[in-house]
Amino acid sequence: MFVILKKKFLIIALVLAFVTVACCSTLNATASADVFFNRSNRKLPVYAVDTDEKVVALSFDAAWGADKTEKIMEILKSYDATATFFLVGFWVDKYPETTKKIYENGFEIGTHSSAHLHMSKLSEEEMKQDLSMSIDKIQSLTGATVRVFRPPYGEYNDTLITVSKSLNVLPVQWSVDSLDWKGISAKEISSRILSRVNDGSIILCHNNSDHIVEALPVVLSGLIAKGYKFKAVGDLVMYENYYIDNNGVQHSDIDGETKI
């Protein structure tokens, strides 16, 4: 009797083990494929773009101060370089004329949120309200279509990524940090950028950092010497048929269905 019961329990255990393995295999099939192809299972913003073109995207975050913005635009135009300015809503309120000049001079405007909060700590509705306000503010003032969004402090979570895409703005980070916001010298800023740049890099600068005006001509001439051309962030990134790898690099995926 004992032997029969033991054999019965052994058979049940083997069946359960088989079912468990089968379920795990099914659940992990997609995840395993994603790991194999280096696709991220997390929701990520775009840090850089995989491209065959020798191009980079310069970006300037604007949250506090504006006295260097027009000089930055002047320098960019003298090198025939474009850039994207990520503007915070309260900056737009304070500097409406400068905001309009950015657009009138042919530079892209993205949103850097409405209030520069730690947005990953907000509720979904608060995120949507903040982003919508900033987008509407920029579009009403300039007529520009806002295509890209940079989260304040570089902070994000799955909800923020989902909310931004639902509002038709692609969340974007950076792959090259100038660290200009730390008050480092123009030489250090330019050296950091020129030593780290690659095809498809997105470069982070700030419109009112201490030495950005002195560093920018060196950066631009150095990038041109390396053979780089310039694109706005919104022209560099893809909005459909793409995937993002574990390093935040956006890749074309012709057979995919990913859309903003």
Backbone hydrogen bonds, N-H to C=O, Kabsch-Sander energy under -0.5 kcal/mol:
donor,donor_aa,acceptor,acceptor_aa,energy
5,L,1,M,-2.3
6,K,2,F,-2.4
7,K,3,V,-2.3
8,K,4,I,-2.2
9,F,5,L,-2.6
10,L,6,K,-2.0
11,I,7,K,-2.0
12,I,8,K,-2.1
13,A,9,F,-2.4
14,L,10,L,-2.1
15,V,11,I,-2.3
16,L,12,I,-2.5
17,A,13,A,-2.2
18,F,14,L,-2.2
19,V,15,V,-2.4
20,T,16,L,-2.4
21,V,17,A,-2.3
22,A,18,F,-2.4
23,C,19,V,-2.5
24,C,20,T,-2.5
25,S,21,V,-2.4
26,T,22,A,-2.0
27,L,23,C,-2.6
28,N,24,C,-2.2
29,A,25,S,-0.6
29,A,26,T,-0.7
31,A,27,L,-0.5
32,S,28,N,-3.1
33,A,29,A,-1.9
34,D,30,T,-2.5
35,V,31,A,-2.3
36,F,32,S,-2.4
37,F,33,A,-2.4
38,N,35,V,-1.2
39,R,34,D,-3.1
40,S,244,I,-2.6
44,L,42,R,-0.7
46,V,171,P,-2.3
47,Y,45,P,-0.5
47,Y,248,G,-3.1
48,A,248,G,-1.3
49,V,200,G,-2.1
50,D,250,Q,-3.1
51,T,49,V,-0.7
55,V,53,E,-1.6
56,V,229,K,-2.0
57,A,201,S,-2.4
59,S,203,I,-1.6
60,F,84,T,-2.5
61,D,205,C,-2.4
62,A,86,F,-2.9
63,A,61,D,-0.5
69,T,66,A,-1.5
70,E,66,A,-0.5
72,I,68,K,-2.2
73,M,69,T,-2.2
74,E,70,E,-2.2
75,I,71,K,-2.4
76,L,72,I,-2.5
77,K,73,M,-2.4
78,S,74,E,-1.7
79,Y,75,I,-1.1
79,Y,76,L,-0.8
80,D,77,K,-1.3
81,A,76,L,-2.9
84,T,58,L,-2.1
85,F,108,E,-2.9
86,F,60,F,-2.2
86,F,84,T,-0.6
87,L,85,F,-0.8
87,L,110,G,-2.6
88,V,62,A,-2.0
89,G,113,S,-2.0
90,F,114,S,-1.2
91,W,88,V,-0.8
92,V,88,V,-1.9
93,D,89,G,-2.1
94,K,90,F,-1.6
95,Y,91,W,-2.5
99,T,95,Y,-2.2
100,K,96,P,-2.2
101,K,97,E,-2.0
102,I,98,T,-2.1
103,Y,99,T,-1.6
104,E,100,K,-2.8
105,N,101,K,-2.0
106,G,103,Y,-1.8
107,F,102,I,-2.1
108,E,83,A,-1.7
110,G,85,F,-2.4
111,T,148,V,-2.1
112,H,87,L,-2.5
112,H,113,S,-0.6
119,M,117,L,-1.6
121,K,118,H,-1.9
122,L,119,M,-1.5
127,M,123,S,-2.5
128,K,124,E,-2.3
129,Q,125,E,-2.3
130,D,126,E,-2.6
131,L,127,M,-2.7
132,S,128,K,-2.4
133,M,129,Q,-2.2
134,S,130,D,-1.8
135,I,131,L,-2.5
136,D,132,S,-2.7
137,K,133,M,-2.2
138,I,134,S,-2.1
139,Q,135,I,-2.6
140,S,136,D,-2.7
141,L,137,K,-1.8
142,T,138,I,-2.3
143,G,138,I,-0.5
143,G,139,Q,-1.8
144,A,138,I,-0.5
146,V,144,A,-0.6
147,R,145,T,-0.7
149,F,170,L,-2.4
150,R,111,T,-2.5
154,G,151,P,-1.8
155,E,152,P,-2.0
161,I,157,N,-2.0
162,T,158,D,-2.4
163,V,159,T,-2.8
164,S,160,L,-2.5
165,K,161,I,-2.0
166,S,162,T,-1.9
167,L,163,V,-1.0
167,L,164,S,-0.6
168,N,165,K,-1.7
169,V,164,S,-2.3
170,L,147,R,-2.9
172,V,149,F,-3.1
173,Q,46,V,-3.3
175,S,202,I,-2.2
176,V,202,I,-2.0
178,S,176,V,-0.6
178,S,204,L,-1.9
182,K,179,L,-1.8
183,G,180,D,-1.8
184,I,179,L,-0.7
189,I,185,S,-2.4
190,S,186,A,-2.6
191,S,187,K,-2.3
192,R,188,E,-2.4
193,I,189,I,-2.1
194,L,190,S,-2.7
195,S,191,S,-1.8
196,R,192,R,-0.8
196,R,193,I,-0.9
197,V,193,I,-1.4
200,G,55,V,-3.2
201,S,198,N,-2.0
202,I,47,Y,-0.6
203,I,57,A,-3.1
203,I,201,S,-0.5
204,L,176,V,-3.2
205,C,59,S,-1.8
205,C,203,I,-0.6
207,N,61,D,-2.0
209,S,206,H,-1.0
212,I,209,S,-0.9
215,A,211,H,-2.1
216,L,212,I,-2.4
218,V,214,E,-0.5
219,V,215,A,-2.4
220,L,216,L,-2.9
221,S,217,P,-2.4
222,G,218,V,-2.1
223,L,219,V,-2.5
224,I,220,L,-2.4
225,A,221,S,-2.1
226,K,222,G,-1.3
227,G,224,I,-1.6
228,Y,223,L,-2.6
229,K,54,K,-2.0
231,K,56,V,-2.3
235,D,232,A,-1.2
236,L,232,A,-1.5
237,V,233,V,-2.2
241,N,258,T,-2.9
243,Y,251,H,-2.1
245,D,249,V,-2.5
246,N,38,N,-1.2
248,G,245,D,-2.1
250,Q,48,A,-2.8
251,H,243,Y,-3.3
253,D,241,N,-3.1
256,G,253,D,-2.1
260,I,239,Y,-2.0
